[in-house]
């Protein structure tokens, strides 16, 4: 890389976000280009410069599915299902008898850990989606 390009790169790194936005507008008007047409090359360039930050959202709501209940463990699992869901005996029995079945949706990670430990200790298997 020659000195001119290295100098431009170092100046670009020192720009504030507002200054960078103004620079983009000025480049668009001066050279008659539209930078909003394709964002992939711009993202690749900004990633090379080190200005791109990647935002990864962590999932915080899960669905809990009762996937398997051994025949000899149904009563123990049924009690846990009643406690977890707040359903009556008939509804809870229907879930336990017809696996795989959605047990609870919109569950937090902390709730899942507790429920999973109880159900697995009773002999059931669950899936988290």
LUMDOVEX-151933 format. One record per residue: residue number from 1; residue in three letters; z negated, y, x negated of N, C-alpha, C, CB in turn. Coordinates in pm, 1 decimal, padded with zeros to 6 digits. Each point is the difference from the previous one (the first is absolute). Glycine has a CB too. Layout:
! LUMDOVEX-151933
+-----+-----+----------+----------+----------+----------+----------+----------+----------+----------+----------+----------+----------+----------+
!   n ! res !     n.pz !     n.py !     n.px !    ca.pz !    ca.py !    ca.px !     c.pz !     c.py !     c.px !    cb.pz !    cb.py !    cb.px !
+-----+-----+----------+----------+----------+----------+----------+----------+----------+----------+----------+----------+----------+----------+
! NUM ! Ala !        Z !        Y !        X !        Z !        Y !        X !        Z !        Y !        X !        Z !        Y !        X !
...
+-----+-----+----------+----------+----------+----------+----------+----------+----------+----------+----------+----------+----------+----------+
! end
This chain:
! LUMDOVEX-151933
+-----+-----+----------+----------+----------+----------+----------+----------+----------+----------+----------+----------+----------+----------+
!   n ! res !     n.pz !     n.py !     n.px !    ca.pz !    ca.py !    ca.px !     c.pz !     c.py !     c.px !    cb.pz !    cb.py !    cb.px !
+-----+-----+----------+----------+----------+----------+----------+----------+----------+----------+----------+----------+----------+----------+
!   1 ! Unk !  00000.0 ! -00116.2 ! -00085.0 !  00000.0 !  00116.2 !  00085.0 !  00000.0 !  00122.8 ! -00089.8 ! -00121.6 ! -00123.2 !  00186.6 !
!   2 ! Unk !  00210.0 !  00218.9 ! -00152.9 !  00006.5 !  00119.0 ! -00084.9 ! -00111.6 !  00098.3 !  00035.8 !  00249.1 ! -00030.1 ! -00022.2 !
!   3 ! Unk ! -00265.3 !  00132.9 ! -00059.5 ! -00110.7 !  00095.3 !  00014.7 !  00006.9 !  00078.4 !  00130.2 ! -00008.0 !  00017.8 ! -00246.7 !
!   4 ! Unk !  00127.8 !  00016.9 !  00292.3 !  00015.1 !  00076.8 !  00123.8 ! -00053.6 ! -00079.3 !  00119.2 !  00201.7 !  00116.7 ! -00096.4 !
!   5 ! Unk ! -00163.2 ! -00243.6 !  00104.8 ! -00045.4 ! -00084.8 !  00111.1 ! -00150.9 ! -00023.6 ! -00009.6 !  00226.9 ! -00112.1 !  00009.5 !
!   6 ! Unk ! -00276.5 !  00087.5 ! -00128.4 ! -00143.6 ! -00020.8 ! -00018.5 ! -00078.7 !  00123.2 !  00042.6 !  00047.8 ! -00157.6 ! -00188.7 !
!   7 ! Unk !  00004.1 !  00276.0 !  00159.0 ! -00065.2 !  00125.1 !  00038.1 ! -00001.9 !  00015.5 !  00153.0 !  00074.0 !  00105.0 ! -00218.7 !
!   8 ! Unk !  00038.6 ! -00135.9 !  00283.4 !  00008.1 !  00009.8 !  00146.3 ! -00098.5 ! -00097.4 !  00064.8 !  00243.2 !  00068.7 ! -00015.8 !
!   9 ! Unk ! -00248.3 ! -00190.7 ! -00034.9 ! -00091.5 ! -00100.9 !  00053.7 ! -00144.4 !  00046.6 ! -00011.7 !  00162.8 ! -00180.6 ! -00061.1 !
!  10 ! Unk ! -00200.4 !  00233.2 ! -00053.9 ! -00138.7 !  00045.5 ! -00017.6 ! -00031.3 !  00117.2 !  00092.1 !  00005.9 ! -00076.9 ! -00238.3 !
!  11 ! Unk !  00090.3 !  00164.7 !  00263.5 ! -00021.4 !  00110.3 !  00094.0 ! -00012.4 ! -00051.4 !  00143.8 !  00127.4 !  00153.0 ! -00153.7 !
!  12 ! Unk ! -00046.4 ! -00254.9 !  00189.0 ! -00008.7 ! -00057.6 !  00134.3 ! -00137.2 ! -00062.2 !  00024.7 !  00246.8 ! -00042.9 ! -00004.7 !
!  13 ! Unk ! -00301.7 ! -00018.9 ! -00096.9 ! -00130.6 ! -00064.1 !  00013.9 ! -00111.4 !  00100.8 !  00028.0 !  00078.9 ! -00179.6 ! -00153.6 !
!  14 ! Unk ! -00060.0 !  00302.3 !  00109.1 ! -00104.3 !  00100.9 !  00016.9 !  00012.2 !  00077.7 !  00131.1 ! -00008.7 !  00018.4 ! -00246.8 !
!  15 ! Unk !  00112.2 ! -00043.6 !  00326.7 !  00018.4 !  00071.5 !  00126.8 ! -00102.4 ! -00044.3 !  00104.0 !  00244.3 !  00022.1 ! -00050.2 !
!  16 ! Unk ! -00283.6 !  00073.2 !  00134.5 ! -00083.0 ! -00035.0 !  00114.5 !  00091.7 ! -00055.6 !  00107.6 ! -00173.2 !  00179.1 ! -00055.0 !
!  17 ! Unk !  00115.1 ! -00236.1 !  00160.0 !  00078.4 ! -00056.8 !  00107.8 !  00083.3 !  00108.3 !  00070.0 ! -00174.9 ! -00178.7 !  00030.5 !
!  18 ! Unk !  00118.0 !  00295.5 ! -00010.9 !  00071.3 !  00110.3 !  00064.6 !  00117.3 !  00046.2 ! -00086.8 ! -00213.3 !  00071.7 !  00114.1 !
!  19 ! Unk !  00190.1 ! -00061.8 ! -00244.2 !  00106.6 !  00039.3 ! -00091.5 !  00111.4 ! -00104.6 ! -00003.9 ! -00167.7 !  00126.4 ! -00136.6 !
!  20 ! Unk !  00131.6 ! -00253.7 !  00141.4 !  00099.8 ! -00106.3 ! -00000.8 !  00084.4 !  00005.1 !  00126.9 ! -00151.9 ! -00142.4 ! -00140.6 !
!  21 ! Unk !  00090.7 !  00170.7 !  00254.9 !  00074.1 !  00011.5 !  00125.6 !  00096.9 !  00117.3 ! -00005.4 ! -00193.4 ! -00101.0 !  00123.9 !
!  22 ! Unk !  00149.0 !  00212.5 ! -00179.8 !  00088.2 !  00116.4 ! -00015.5 !  00116.2 ! -00031.8 ! -00093.8 ! -00195.4 !  00152.8 !  00040.6 !
!  23 ! Unk !  00167.0 ! -00226.9 ! -00146.7 !  00104.7 ! -00038.6 ! -00094.6 !  00105.5 ! -00086.1 !  00067.8 ! -00165.9 !  00011.0 ! -00187.0 !
!  24 ! Unk !  00122.5 ! -00104.9 !  00270.7 !  00093.9 ! -00086.8 !  00071.3 !  00088.6 !  00083.6 !  00091.9 ! -00164.4 ! -00191.7 ! -00010.5 !
!  25 ! Unk !  00106.1 !  00286.3 !  00082.0 !  00078.6 !  00086.0 !  00090.1 !  00102.7 !  00080.9 ! -00079.4 ! -00195.9 !  00014.4 !  00159.0 !
!  26 ! Unk !  00153.3 !  00035.6 ! -00272.7 !  00091.0 !  00080.4 ! -00083.4 !  00113.7 ! -00085.2 ! -00057.6 ! -00191.9 !  00152.2 ! -00057.2 !
!  27 ! Unk !  00162.4 ! -00273.3 !  00017.2 !  00103.2 ! -00090.9 ! -00051.1 !  00098.9 ! -00033.0 !  00111.2 ! -00162.4 ! -00097.1 ! -00167.8 !
!  28 ! Unk !  00110.8 !  00072.1 !  00289.4 !  00087.6 ! -00029.0 !  00113.7 !  00095.3 !  00115.3 !  00028.0 ! -00178.3 ! -00145.2 !  00096.5 !
!  29 ! Unk !  00126.8 !  00267.8 ! -00096.4 !  00087.0 !  00114.7 !  00031.2 !  00095.0 !  00032.4 ! -00114.8 ! -00179.5 !  00090.6 !  00147.5 !
!  30 ! Unk !  00133.9 ! -00102.8 ! -00270.5 !  00083.8 !  00032.9 ! -00115.1 !  00115.3 ! -00098.8 ! -00018.1 ! -00199.7 !  00102.6 ! -00107.9 !
!  31 ! Unk !  00170.1 ! -00231.8 !  00120.4 !  00100.4 ! -00101.9 ! -00026.5 !  00063.7 ! -00056.7 !  00127.0 ! -00125.3 ! -00054.6 ! -00206.0 !
!  32 ! Unk !  00081.7 !  00099.8 !  00321.9 !  00058.3 ! -00045.3 !  00126.0 ! -00024.2 ! -00146.8 !  00028.7 !  00170.6 !  00172.8 ! -00028.9 !
!  33 ! Unk ! -00290.8 ! -00221.6 ! -00002.1 ! -00033.9 ! -00140.5 !  00025.8 ! -00110.6 ! -00007.2 !  00104.0 !  00067.1 ! -00064.8 ! -00234.8 !
!  34 ! Unk ! -00078.3 ! -00052.7 !  00295.5 ! -00106.0 ! -00023.0 !  00098.0 ! -00084.3 ! -00116.2 ! -00050.1 !  00142.7 !  00087.0 !  00193.3 !
!  35 ! Unk ! -00267.4 ! -00060.2 ! -00232.7 ! -00085.0 ! -00104.5 ! -00056.7 ! -00061.2 ! -00090.5 !  00106.6 ! -00048.7 !  00152.9 ! -00188.9 !
!  36 ! Unk !  00062.8 ! -00116.7 !  00315.4 ! -00057.8 ! -00084.0 !  00105.0 !  00092.2 ! -00114.2 !  00040.4 ! -00124.8 !  00198.3 !  00081.1 !
!  37 ! Unk !  00245.1 ! -00205.0 ! -00133.5 !  00095.7 ! -00104.3 !  00036.1 ! -00049.1 ! -00137.2 ! -00042.5 !  00184.7 !  00165.5 ! -00020.5 !
!  38 ! Unk ! -00226.9 ! -00179.8 ! -00102.1 ! -00047.0 ! -00129.2 ! -00048.7 ! -00126.8 !  00022.0 ! -00079.5 !  00234.9 ! -00093.1 ! -00006.6 !
!  39 ! Unk ! -00343.7 !  00034.7 !  00054.1 ! -00126.3 !  00019.8 ! -00069.4 ! -00023.8 ! -00103.3 ! -00109.3 ! -00089.4 !  00099.6 !  00207.6 !
!  40 ! Unk !  00161.8 ! -00209.2 ! -00209.9 ! -00023.6 ! -00105.4 ! -00098.7 !  00022.1 !  00047.7 ! -00143.6 !  00068.3 ! -00165.7 !  00172.3 !
!  41 ! Unk !  00045.0 !  00232.7 ! -00204.4 !  00017.0 !  00044.9 ! -00137.8 ! -00105.0 !  00104.1 ! -00040.2 !  00244.3 ! -00046.6 !  00021.5 !
!  42 ! Unk ! -00281.7 !  00131.5 !  00070.1 ! -00099.6 !  00101.6 ! -00032.8 ! -00134.1 ! -00066.0 ! -00027.2 !  00121.3 !  00169.2 !  00140.9 !
!  43 ! Unk ! -00154.7 ! -00270.0 ! -00060.8 ! -00125.3 ! -00070.0 ! -00021.8 !  00001.8 ! -00071.6 ! -00134.6 ! -00028.1 ! -00028.1 !  00248.0 !
!  44 ! Unk !  00142.5 ! -00026.4 ! -00284.5 !  00009.6 ! -00068.9 ! -00128.7 ! -00017.3 !  00098.7 ! -00114.0 !  00151.9 ! -00172.0 !  00101.1 !
!  45 ! Unk ! -00091.9 !  00291.3 ! -00087.5 ! -00012.0 !  00101.8 ! -00103.9 ! -00143.5 !  00047.9 ! -00009.4 !  00237.8 !  00070.2 !  00037.2 !
!  46 ! Unk ! -00299.8 ! -00039.7 !  00077.1 ! -00137.0 !  00049.9 ! -00005.0 ! -00094.5 ! -00107.5 ! -00051.4 !  00049.6 !  00155.7 !  00189.8 !
!  47 ! Unk ! -00019.9 ! -00282.9 ! -00162.3 ! -00082.0 ! -00108.3 ! -00053.2 !  00011.0 ! -00007.1 ! -00150.9 !  00029.5 ! -00126.0 !  00212.6 !
!  48 ! Unk !  00090.2 !  00152.0 ! -00265.0 !  00020.1 ! -00001.6 ! -00144.5 ! -00074.0 !  00114.8 ! -00066.3 !  00222.6 ! -00107.7 !  00032.8 !
!  49 ! Unk ! -00231.6 !  00221.8 !  00036.5 ! -00068.6 !  00115.5 ! -00055.1 ! -00151.0 ! -00018.2 !  00009.0 !  00193.9 !  00145.7 !  00063.8 !
!  50 ! Unk ! -00237.6 ! -00227.2 !  00032.3 ! -00141.9 ! -00025.3 !  00013.5 ! -00065.7 !  00082.9 !  00108.7 ! -00002.0 ! -00057.4 ! -00238.1 !
!  51 ! Unk !  00080.7 !  00115.3 !  00328.0 ! -00057.4 !  00085.4 !  00103.6 ! -00012.7 ! -00070.6 !  00133.4 !  00096.0 !  00194.2 ! -00116.7 !
!  52 ! Unk ! -00037.5 ! -00310.8 !  00131.5 ! -00004.9 ! -00071.2 !  00127.2 ! -00129.8 ! -00077.9 !  00009.4 !  00251.0 ! -00016.5 !  00006.2 !
!  53 ! Unk ! -00315.6 !  00027.1 !  00109.9 ! -00118.6 ! -00080.6 !  00024.3 !  00027.8 ! -00090.6 !  00117.6 ! -00152.8 !  00179.0 ! -00091.7 !
!  54 ! Unk !  00112.1 ! -00302.3 !  00079.4 !  00025.9 ! -00098.5 !  00103.5 ! -00123.1 ! -00011.1 !  00089.8 !  00159.6 ! -00126.6 ! -00151.8 !
!  55 ! Unk ! -00138.1 !  00139.4 !  00281.5 ! -00109.5 ! -00008.3 !  00095.9 !  00007.0 ! -00136.0 !  00067.7 ! -00000.3 !  00251.7 !  00037.3 !
!  56 ! Unk ! -00107.6 ! -00327.5 ! -00050.3 ! -00007.5 ! -00131.4 !  00062.1 ! -00116.2 !  00003.6 !  00098.3 !  00098.2 ! -00117.9 ! -00205.3 !
!  57 ! Unk ! -00066.6 !  00093.9 !  00331.9 ! -00104.8 ! -00001.0 !  00100.6 ! -00058.5 ! -00140.0 !  00012.0 !  00112.5 !  00188.1 !  00123.9 !
!  58 ! Unk ! -00243.2 ! -00193.6 ! -00122.5 ! -00066.7 ! -00128.5 !  00014.0 ! -00018.2 ! -00029.3 !  00147.8 ! -00118.1 !  00028.2 ! -00222.1 !
!  59 ! Unk !  00148.5 ! -00149.9 !  00258.1 ! -00014.3 ! -00040.2 !  00139.4 ! -00148.4 ! -00012.3 !  00031.5 !  00223.1 ! -00121.9 ! -00003.2 !
!  60 ! Unk ! -00266.4 !  00181.8 !  00115.6 ! -00141.6 ! -00004.6 !  00033.4 ! -00027.7 ! -00058.6 !  00137.8 ! -00030.0 !  00196.0 ! -00145.9 !
!  61 ! Unk !  00131.6 ! -00251.3 !  00209.2 ! -00016.4 ! -00061.5 !  00130.4 !  00076.0 ! -00132.3 !  00000.7 ! -00026.2 !  00226.7 !  00112.8 !
!  62 ! Unk ! -00043.2 ! -00334.8 ! -00078.2 !  00058.0 ! -00133.0 ! -00009.2 ! -00015.3 ! -00074.4 !  00132.1 ! -00049.8 ! -00004.7 ! -00245.9 !
!  63 ! Unk !  00133.4 ! -00096.7 !  00263.6 ! -00011.4 ! -00089.6 !  00114.1 ! -00056.3 ! -00132.4 ! -00050.2 !  00194.4 !  00112.3 !  00121.5 !
!  64 ! Unk ! -00289.5 ! -00164.4 ! -00047.9 ! -00067.5 ! -00123.5 ! -00037.5 !  00046.3 ! -00110.7 !  00093.7 ! -00201.2 !  00127.1 ! -00088.8 !
!  65 ! Unk !  00259.0 ! -00232.7 !  00032.3 !  00054.7 ! -00110.3 !  00078.8 ! -00076.6 ! -00127.2 ! -00032.8 !  00228.7 !  00108.7 !  00005.5 !
!  66 ! Unk ! -00278.8 ! -00172.2 !  00098.9 ! -00065.9 ! -00129.0 ! -00015.1 !  00110.4 ! -00104.7 ! -00008.1 ! -00210.6 !  00075.2 !  00127.1 !
!  67 ! Unk !  00225.3 ! -00139.6 ! -00243.0 !  00115.1 ! -00087.6 ! -00020.1 ! -00031.0 ! -00148.6 !  00013.0 !  00089.1 !  00174.1 ! -00146.8 !
!  68 ! Unk ! -00212.3 ! -00214.0 !  00118.3 ! -00031.4 ! -00143.6 !  00006.3 ! -00149.2 ! -00019.9 !  00027.1 !  00190.2 ! -00051.4 ! -00159.3 !
!  69 ! Unk ! -00219.1 ! -00038.6 !  00252.1 ! -00138.6 ! -00034.9 !  00032.0 ! -00010.9 ! -00151.6 !  00005.4 ! -00034.9 !  00216.1 !  00130.1 !
!  70 ! Unk ! -00046.1 ! -00276.3 ! -00218.6 ! -00019.2 ! -00145.1 !  00005.8 ! -00068.7 ! -00038.0 !  00131.6 ! -00014.9 ! -00011.4 ! -00253.1 !
!  71 ! Unk !  00051.7 ! -00102.6 !  00307.8 ! -00052.1 ! -00045.0 !  00129.9 ! -00152.1 ! -00011.2 ! -00000.2 !  00213.2 ! -00123.5 !  00037.7 !
!  72 ! Unk ! -00269.4 !  00078.6 ! -00147.8 ! -00145.9 ! -00018.6 ! -00003.2 ! -00076.1 !  00130.7 ! -00024.5 !  00039.5 ! -00231.3 ! -00083.6 !
!  73 ! Unk !  00032.0 !  00341.9 !  00060.2 ! -00063.9 !  00129.3 ! -00028.3 !  00023.9 !  00102.6 !  00111.2 !  00027.6 ! -00047.2 ! -00243.6 !
!  74 ! Unk !  00031.7 !  00005.5 !  00355.0 !  00039.7 !  00094.1 !  00104.9 ! -00117.8 !  00077.9 !  00058.7 !  00188.6 ! -00152.2 !  00051.7 !
!  75 ! Unk ! -00299.8 !  00087.5 ! -00030.0 ! -00113.5 !  00067.7 !  00062.2 ! -00055.5 !  00109.9 ! -00091.3 ! -00054.9 ! -00211.3 !  00125.2 !
!  76 ! Unk !  00041.9 !  00181.7 ! -00254.2 ! -00049.8 !  00100.2 ! -00095.3 !  00095.4 !  00117.6 ! -00009.0 ! -00115.1 ! -00179.9 ! -00130.1 !
!  77 ! Unk !  00244.8 !  00150.1 !  00125.4 !  00100.9 !  00105.9 ! -00008.2 !  00001.5 !  00080.6 !  00129.5 !  00138.8 ! -00140.1 ! -00157.6 !
!  78 ! Unk ! -00153.7 !  00072.8 !  00269.2 ! -00002.1 !  00065.8 !  00130.3 ! -00111.2 !  00105.0 !  00007.8 !  00093.5 ! -00208.7 !  00103.3 !
!  79 ! Unk ! -00210.6 !  00176.5 ! -00154.3 ! -00111.5 !  00094.9 ! -00000.6 !  00032.6 !  00124.4 ! -00082.3 ! -00158.7 ! -00191.5 !  00027.6 !
!  80 ! Unk !  00221.6 !  00170.7 ! -00141.5 !  00037.1 !  00112.7 ! -00085.7 !  00107.9 !  00084.4 !  00067.4 ! -00058.7 ! -00134.5 ! -00205.0 !
!  81 ! Unk !  00157.0 !  00069.5 !  00266.9 !  00107.1 !  00072.1 !  00068.8 ! -00059.4 !  00086.5 !  00111.1 !  00164.4 ! -00185.5 ! -00053.1 !
!  82 ! Unk ! -00259.8 !  00133.8 !  00127.9 ! -00065.6 !  00077.8 !  00106.0 ! -00070.3 !  00121.9 ! -00057.6 ! -00030.4 ! -00208.9 !  00134.3 !
!  83 ! Unk ! -00039.3 !  00192.6 ! -00245.9 ! -00070.2 !  00112.8 ! -00063.1 !  00097.7 !  00104.8 ! -00052.1 ! -00186.0 ! -00154.6 ! -00062.6 !
!  84 ! Unk !  00292.2 !  00109.8 !  00000.1 !  00096.6 !  00090.8 ! -00062.3 !  00079.2 !  00078.7 !  00104.4 !  00016.7 ! -00157.1 ! -00193.9 !
!  85 ! Unk !  00027.8 !  00087.9 !  00297.9 !  00089.2 !  00063.3 !  00097.9 ! -00072.5 !  00063.3 !  00117.3 !  00169.5 ! -00163.9 ! -00065.5 !
!  86 ! Unk ! -00288.4 !  00114.7 !  00096.4 ! -00070.9 !  00048.5 !  00116.9 !  00054.7 ! -00057.3 !  00130.6 ! -00048.6 !  00207.0 ! -00126.6 !
!  87 ! Unk !  00131.5 ! -00308.5 !  00115.5 !  00057.7 ! -00064.5 !  00117.7 ! -00097.9 ! -00100.0 !  00060.2 !  00229.5 !  00030.1 ! -00096.2 !
!  88 ! Unk ! -00198.2 ! -00071.8 !  00218.0 ! -00081.0 ! -00100.9 !  00066.4 !  00030.4 ! -00138.3 ! -00054.5 ! -00007.3 !  00141.8 !  00204.9 !
!  89 ! Unk ! -00066.4 ! -00239.2 ! -00153.5 !  00014.3 ! -00138.3 ! -00045.2 !  00140.1 ! -00053.9 !  00026.3 ! -00243.1 ! -00034.6 !  00042.2 !
!  90 ! Unk !  00295.5 !  00058.5 !  00076.5 !  00131.7 ! -00053.0 !  00036.9 !  00110.4 !  00056.0 ! -00089.5 ! -00079.8 ! -00024.0 !  00235.9 !
!  91 ! Unk !  00079.6 !  00156.3 ! -00256.3 !  00102.6 !  00064.9 ! -00082.5 ! -00010.3 ! -00044.4 ! -00145.7 ! -00002.1 !  00197.4 !  00155.1 !
!  92 ! Unk ! -00120.2 ! -00207.3 ! -00204.1 ! -00020.8 ! -00044.1 ! -00138.4 !  00045.4 ! -00143.7 ! -00019.0 ! -00192.9 !  00157.5 ! -00020.3 !
!  93 ! Unk !  00163.1 ! -00243.2 !  00119.0 !  00042.1 ! -00140.3 ! -00007.1 !  00151.8 ! -00009.9 ! -00001.5 ! -00209.2 ! -00070.3 !  00119.8 !
!  94 ! Unk !  00275.3 !  00156.4 ! -00043.3 !  00147.0 ! -00000.2 !  00003.5 !  00057.4 !  00034.7 ! -00137.6 ! -00005.6 !  00065.6 !  00243.7 !
!  95 ! Unk ! -00055.9 !  00029.3 ! -00313.5 !  00045.4 !  00036.0 ! -00134.8 ! -00017.1 ! -00118.2 ! -00094.5 ! -00060.4 !  00241.0 !  00041.3 !
!  96 ! Unk ! -00056.6 ! -00301.7 ! -00039.5 ! -00031.3 ! -00110.3 ! -00091.5 !  00088.6 ! -00121.8 !  00027.9 ! -00237.1 !  00082.8 ! -00015.8 !
!  97 ! Unk !  00265.6 ! -00108.8 !  00142.5 !  00080.6 ! -00117.1 !  00036.0 !  00149.2 !  00018.3 ! -00025.2 ! -00170.7 ! -00051.6 !  00169.7 !
!  98 ! Unk !  00218.7 !  00175.0 ! -00178.4 !  00143.3 !  00025.9 ! -00011.5 !  00035.0 !  00074.8 ! -00128.1 !  00013.1 !  00004.0 !  00247.9 !
!  99 ! Unk ! -00056.2 ! -00057.2 ! -00359.9 !  00032.0 !  00063.5 ! -00128.7 !  00142.3 ! -00033.0 ! -00041.2 ! -00241.1 ! -00012.2 ! -00068.5 !
! 100 ! Unk !  00310.7 !  00094.4 ! -00005.2 ! -00041.1 !  00130.7 ! -00050.3 ! -00001.3 !  00104.5 !  00111.6 !  00094.3 ! -00059.6 ! -00224.7 !
! 101 ! Unk ! -00192.9 !  00146.1 !  00219.5 ! -00020.5 !  00098.9 !  00104.3 ! -00058.4 !  00127.0 ! -00063.2 ! -00035.3 ! -00182.5 !  00175.0 !
! 102 ! Unk !  00082.9 !  00298.4 ! -00126.3 ! -00053.0 !  00127.3 ! -00046.7 ! -00146.7 !  00010.0 !  00041.6 !  00229.5 !  00109.7 !  00015.2 !
! 103 ! Unk ! -00315.5 ! -00090.2 ! -00110.9 ! -00142.8 !  00007.3 !  00026.9 ! -00042.3 !  00144.5 !  00023.0 ! -00037.8 ! -00206.0 ! -00138.6 !
! 104 ! Unk !  00082.7 !  00294.0 !  00049.4 ! -00038.8 !  00140.1 !  00009.0 !  00103.7 !  00082.8 ! -00074.8 ! -00247.2 ! -00059.5 !  00016.9 !
! 105 ! Unk !  00284.6 !  00175.5 !  00039.2 !  00095.7 !  00085.2 ! -00069.5 ! -00063.4 !  00133.7 ! -00035.3 !  00188.6 ! -00112.1 !  00121.0 !
! 106 ! Unk ! -00133.7 !  00176.2 ! -00223.8 ! -00051.6 !  00128.1 ! -00046.1 ! -00134.9 ! -00011.4 ! -00069.0 !  00124.1 !  00105.8 !  00184.3 !
! 107 ! Unk ! -00142.1 ! -00211.0 ! -00260.1 ! -00127.5 ! -00027.0 ! -00066.3 !  00000.9 !  00062.5 ! -00139.4 ! -00027.6 ! -00215.5 !  00130.8 !
! 108 ! Unk ! -00084.8 !  00273.5 ! -00170.7 ! -00010.1 !  00056.9 ! -00134.1 ! -00024.4 ! -00110.3 ! -00102.5 ! -00088.3 !  00215.2 !  00096.4 !
! 109 ! Unk !  00109.1 ! -00181.9 ! -00221.2 ! -00017.2 ! -00096.2 ! -00109.4 ! -00144.3 ! -00051.8 ! -00006.2 !  00183.0 !  00116.6 ! -00128.3 !
! 110 ! Unk ! -00278.3 ! -00028.1 !  00151.4 ! -00140.8 ! -00040.5 ! -00005.2 ! -00032.6 ! -00097.6 !  00112.8 ! -00059.2 !  00220.9 ! -00104.3 !
! 111 ! Unk !  00109.6 ! -00193.6 !  00224.6 ! -00023.8 ! -00090.7 !  00112.3 !  00061.3 ! -00137.0 ! -00027.1 ! -00004.0 !  00196.1 !  00156.9 !
! 112 ! Unk !  00124.7 ! -00194.9 ! -00211.7 !  00070.2 ! -00125.7 ! -00027.5 ! -00080.7 ! -00087.1 ! -00095.1 !  00220.1 !  00114.6 !  00036.2 !
! 113 ! Unk ! -00276.1 ! -00053.5 ! -00138.7 ! -00076.5 ! -00078.2 ! -00097.6 ! -00114.9 ! -00074.4 !  00067.2 !  00060.6 !  00165.6 ! -00178.2 !
! 114 ! Unk ! -00133.7 ! -00097.6 !  00264.7 ! -00112.5 ! -00062.7 !  00068.2 !  00044.1 ! -00108.5 !  00096.3 ! -00123.7 !  00212.2 ! -00022.4 !
! 115 ! Unk !  00225.4 ! -00181.6 !  00103.1 !  00050.6 ! -00096.5 !  00097.9 !  00058.4 ! -00122.1 ! -00070.3 !  00048.1 !  00187.4 !  00160.7 !
! 116 ! Unk !  00027.7 ! -00163.1 ! -00266.0 !  00063.9 ! -00109.4 ! -00073.8 ! -00105.7 ! -00095.1 ! -00057.7 !  00195.2 !  00151.3 ! -00055.8 !
! 117 ! Unk ! -00301.0 ! -00096.8 !  00000.4 ! -00106.0 ! -00084.6 ! -00057.7 ! -00064.3 ! -00086.7 !  00108.3 ! -00043.6 !  00174.0 ! -00177.8 !
! 118 ! Unk !  00015.2 ! -00113.0 !  00293.6 ! -00062.6 ! -00075.8 !  00109.1 !  00089.7 ! -00112.7 !  00049.2 ! -00123.9 !  00205.6 !  00067.0 !
! 119 ! Unk !  00251.3 ! -00171.7 ! -00041.8 !  00092.0 ! -00100.4 !  00055.1 !  00028.8 ! -00111.4 ! -00099.6 !  00102.0 !  00177.2 !  00142.0 !
! 120 ! Unk ! -00083.7 ! -00142.4 ! -00267.2 !  00027.6 ! -00103.0 ! -00099.7 ! -00122.5 ! -00088.6 ! -00024.5 !  00167.7 !  00153.0 ! -00106.6 !
! 121 ! Unk ! -00286.1 ! -00095.1 !  00116.7 ! -00121.4 ! -00080.6 ! -00013.2 ! -00012.1 ! -00099.0 !  00115.2 ! -00112.1 !  00189.2 ! -00120.6 !
! 122 ! Unk !  00164.7 ! -00149.1 !  00237.5 ! -00003.4 ! -00088.8 !  00116.5 !  00113.6 ! -00101.9 ! -00002.1 ! -00106.7 !  00183.5 !  00130.2 !
! 123 ! Unk !  00202.4 ! -00169.5 ! -00223.8 !  00106.9 ! -00095.6 ! -00014.0 !  00135.5 !  00046.2 !  00048.3 ! -00171.1 ! -00166.5 !  00021.9 !
! 124 ! Unk !  00180.6 !  00289.3 !  00030.3 !  00128.3 !  00051.9 !  00049.6 !  00081.0 !  00061.1 ! -00113.5 ! -00103.8 !  00043.7 !  00224.2 !
! 125 ! Unk !  00233.2 ! -00031.0 ! -00199.5 !  00088.5 !  00069.0 ! -00095.1 !  00059.3 !  00118.9 !  00072.0 !  00053.7 ! -00214.0 ! -00127.4 !
! 126 ! Unk ! -00040.9 !  00326.7 !  00052.7 !  00055.7 !  00121.1 !  00060.9 !  00113.8 !  00053.6 ! -00085.5 ! -00223.0 !  00054.3 !  00103.4 !
! 127 ! Unk !  00303.2 !  00030.2 ! -00039.6 !  00106.1 !  00072.2 ! -00069.2 ! -00024.2 !  00148.8 !  00021.5 !  00166.6 ! -00191.9 !  00029.6 !
! 128 ! Unk ! -00133.2 !  00270.4 ! -00128.9 ! -00015.4 !  00145.3 !  00009.7 !  00138.5 !  00060.7 ! -00013.6 ! -00237.2 ! -00004.4 ! -00096.3 !
! 129 ! Unk !  00273.3 !  00083.4 !  00194.7 !  00130.7 !  00067.3 ! -00004.2 ! -00018.0 !  00146.7 !  00017.3 !  00112.3 ! -00200.4 !  00089.8 !
+-----+-----+----------+----------+----------+----------+----------+----------+----------+----------+----------+----------+----------+----------+
! end
